Amino acid sequence: MVELEKLVRTNIIALKPYSSARDDFSGEAGIFLDANENPFGDLNRYPDPHQQTLKDKLKDLKKLSIKQVFIGNGSDEVIDLLIRIFCNPSLDKVIICPPTYGMYEVAANINDIIVLSVPLTSAFQLDIEGLQNVISQSAVNTIKIFFLCSPNNPTGNSIDDIDWVLTHFNGIVVVDEAYIDFSERSSFIEKLALYPNLVVVQTFSKAWGLAAARIGVAYASEAIIALMQKIKPPYNVSSLNQEAALKAIENEYVVAHQKAHILEQRIYLETSLSQLPLIKKVYPSDANFILIEVEDADLLYAHLVLKKIVVRNRNAVIKNCLRISIGTFVENKYLIEVLKRYIP
Ligand SMILES: *Cc1c(COP(=O)(O)O)cnc(C)c1O
């Protein structure tokens, strides 16, 4: 059983959070002379620090309580806040399973947190034996967070044994579901009631089409969300961004339509790429990108740039692999044409 109080840094428990002007007063509009705002203009007022309207919509969509929803300035802020709540600099550790999203390690490094790497197997699944070793070696509980990404970036596959981690690891388990909308698997949000140590991270940056707006969301127990609220910058999500997210939810059918198009294009790309002799392997994807293995990724990357196509060269992470985001029909078709004509 995970005891949350024992995982949280003592200074965070003791912290007296900043109380903003809009924290001290929450009622219907009157004359606001409390926050030193300019009384004129359209963007003159501070945004709602609790993002109530947006959280209200999200809790309905996810069938949770509003106290189980946290909104961040992108998932990147969510990841950073979680590290700062639980991990004491230069003492505590996190586990990651590379190849995976780079921000977990960078956020840990920024906060001077030790990163324990237990690489995925050749099938890009969890190395249970390796994890067991690492987890059991931690005498006192200094491994605070386990970062998982499913569907995983940059491999594209879903991770199978997340329940094993949730039952065997005595810390916080972060499941990053940035690409869950493109997968047929269900979200771990459904398991929040089962696991008090689970944090599910989602984002408006991918399927929702709002990368520019920087809206990341964490779903967890009320206790964990309360800690995140306690330490976040008071006005961490601008009103423009809150409104953009609300509008996207309002127009959910547009996003659903786009998603259907992207999924159709994923099949087109998977099929077309598989037929090219140049490509040694097309990895199956539950996301809106496809990982491919080629003879020489650096060379092909440079050639594509010459043809004005930018893909993600993952050669440094997975030998000779490129990650290709799924674009529009026209973009994908052009990519396939260029690849067909490519002579190394
Ligand atoms: C793109 C991506 C995100 C999104 O990050 P934001 O800060 O919300 O834009 C989060 N996690 C993973 C694994 C991603 O690939």
The ligand as a Gaussian input file, in Angstrom:
#p B3LYP/6-31G(d) Opt

LIG

0 1
 C        3.752000      15.344000     -27.328000
 C        3.851000      14.670000     -26.020000
 C        3.370000      15.284000     -24.867000
 C        2.713000      16.622000     -24.928000
 O        3.376000      17.558000     -24.201000
 P        2.684000      19.010000     -24.044000
 O        3.616000      19.698000     -23.135000
 O        1.334000      18.752000     -23.425000
 O        2.574000      19.597000     -25.396000
 C        3.449000      14.609000     -23.669000
 N        3.977000      13.382000     -23.602000
 C        4.428000      12.749000     -24.692000
 C        4.958000      11.385000     -24.586000
 C        4.394000      13.383000     -25.931000
 O        4.875000      12.757000     -27.004000

